C-alpha cells in the first residue's frame, strides 16, 4: 500500500477520489493528513478533528477483499481490523455498530465506505487528542505511520469475514446500551438482532450500515 502523507487537506476521502479520477487506479493507495478542514462524516455530516488526529482514506480493488466479504459489510470489516491493531498496542477501544470507534462511553471516530465500479474507498477519522466534551479520544499514544503500516499489513492477510464477524458479534453486546440512526431517527439497539452479514434486524426491518 503506497501512502501519501499530506500536511493539510479538506478531506482525505475527496482528495483520494479526485486523484484516482485523474490518474486511474493502478495499485492500492492511501492518503493521510495531519489536519483536514472538511472531513466527511456519516450521513453526509462533516467530521473535523483537531490537528494531529488520525485522518486517512484508502482505495482497493474489490478483488483484493476476502472472498466471503459482502460489500455492505465492508465498513464493519475495515473498522474492526483497525480496532484489533489498536487493541494490540494496549488500547481499550471498541467498535459500536456499525462502524463507530468508542473508548468507554464516548465516540472517538468512525468509518465511511463508498463503492465506484470495481473500487472500494474507505475513510477513517480517529481523535488522538481532546476535541470537546461530546467526544472522547484514543487512550494510548501512537505513531500514526507505524499504526497505518500495521493496519495495511493486517488488511493484506485477507482475514475472512467469518473470523471477523465471530469476534464482532461478541463485542456487539456493548452496542445494546446505545442508539443508532435509522432513516434519520435515533433507534435503540437494545433488542436488535445482528445478522451474519453485519446488518441488524429492528422491528422486522433489516438495516445495513449504509456508509
Secondary structure, 3 states (H helix, E strand, C coil): CEEEEEEEECCHHHHHHHHHHHHCCCCCEEEEEEEECCEECHHHCEECCCCCCEEEEEEEEHHHCCCCCCHHHHHHHHHHHHHHHHHHCCCCCEEECCCEEEECCEEEEEEEEEEECCEEEEEEEECCCCCCCCCCCCCCCCCHHHHHHHHHHHHHCCCCHHHHHHHHHHHHHHHHHCEEEECCEEEECCCCEECCCCCEEECCEEECCCC
